[in-house]
Amino acid sequence: MTFARKPNYNITDLLAIMALLRSERGCPWDREQDHHSIRENFLEETCEVLEAIDDEDSALLLEELGDVLLQVVFHSQIEKEQGSFDFDDVADGVCKKLIIRHPHIFGETPFPKSSQGIRREGGAEDQPELPKLKKVDSAAEVLRNWDEIKAAQKQQKTVTESLKAVPKTLPALMKAAKVQKRAAKIGFDWKNIAGTLDKLDEEVIELKTAITQGDDQAVFEEFGDLLFAAVNVSRFLHVEPEQCLHAATAKFIARFALVEQMAAQRGIDMQSSSLDELDKLWEEAKRNNHT
């Protein structure tokens, strides 16, 4: 396999580079990898994309999106070598998904047949019936149609099936929010935020009781219930719990850095200081940092 250098490259070049790296005369490290060995790389690169978005850094976003695309190409090449699917199949699948789930744009198209013997969602092997679509006049109605078509493609006949379909590997707060939103779509939800706050108070009491009783298993369960109840509150406040916790953690780090700086300037040894002394520094840092 030959590869020519040129001023600019495209997706075809990226696929060729990955094939070369995985070939017998390619890179020893790349050849040794499998889906599991590079699994964490995918997660890390995705998180770096999110950081670039949060920082509104377009140059960094450009770079990090490339790194995520590399992971997609890497996994696709591994499957191509095993004769399962390749990058074109990945692109084909997502194009068909977008067409099917946007009938208000593309019209009501039939479910596509599988390509290269690969079973697709709603493929020729088992074609589910599309739901009768409603008129689309808003973004909310677009999402409603999307959910109905998705459920039909995945042949989810019950809400429980849709809850179980939420990825197990999602961060816990994100997963809880997604599960709650899906359950809420059929009316299984609090009427207003007051109910969620009452439930939060109830879970705090139950956690305190478990702690008092010294029941470790109950503490574990009640603390989980408390977090789950807090996510319910976040939904009614229209804030993302994962982002809120990230922001709270960043605020803690910034405030702690200021406390440490003040302690050093005043010759205070934080390790030997009392909690009251440190708390005074903390409150001062809070006032000075306005957080």
C-alpha positions, 0 to 999 in steps of 0.5 A: 500500500502506497500513500502520497503526501499532499497539502490537504486530506479528506475522509478517504485519506484518513481511511487509507492511513488507518488501513496502512497503520493496521497493515502488516507493514504498519504501526506495531501499536496500532496493529495490536489494538482491539475495541476494548483496548482503545475503549477509554480513548473514545471516552477521553476524546469525547470529553475533550470535545465537550471541554472545547465546546464549554470553552468556546474554543473553535480551534481546539474543537476542530482538533478534538472532533478530528480525534473523535473521528479517528476513534470512529475510523479505528473501530470501523477498520477493526470490524472491516478486518473481521468482515463485519462492517466498514466505515461506509456501512457506518455512514450508510446506517446513520444517513438512513436513520436521519432520513427515516426519522425526518419524514417532515423533510424527506417524506415517509420513506420505507425502512431500508434493507440491510446492506452487505448482510448486516442487520440494520434497525428495521432492516429487511430481516424484520421490518417494523411498521412505522407509527402514523406520524402527526403533523410537525409544526414545532421542534417539540413535535419533531422530537415526538415523531423522532421518539415514536419512529425510534421506538418502532425501529427498535421494536420497543413495545413498552416504556420499560423497554425504552428505559432499559435501552438507556446506555448503562455506561452513561454517567450516572446523573445523565442516565438518571435524567434520561430515564426520568424524562422517558418515564415522564413522557407517559405522565409518570411524573410529579405535577410540579417542582413542589413534589420533587422538593418534598421527595428530596426532603424525604430522602434526606430524612431516610438517609439520616435514619440509615446513618443513625442505625448504622446500616451500611446497605441502607445508607448505600441505597438511601444515598442513591435515592437522594441523588435520584431525587435531586435529579428529579428537581433538576428536571423541573428547574430545566438544568442538566445535573451533570453540568451543575455538578461539574460547575459546582466542582470547578467552583470548589476548586477555585475557592479552595485555591484562594483559601490556600493562597491566603493561608500561605500569605498569612503563614497559616499551616492548613494541615494543623489549623482547626476547622473553624480557622479554615472555615473563616478563610473559606467564607472570606474567599467566598466573599472575595471571589463572589461565588 
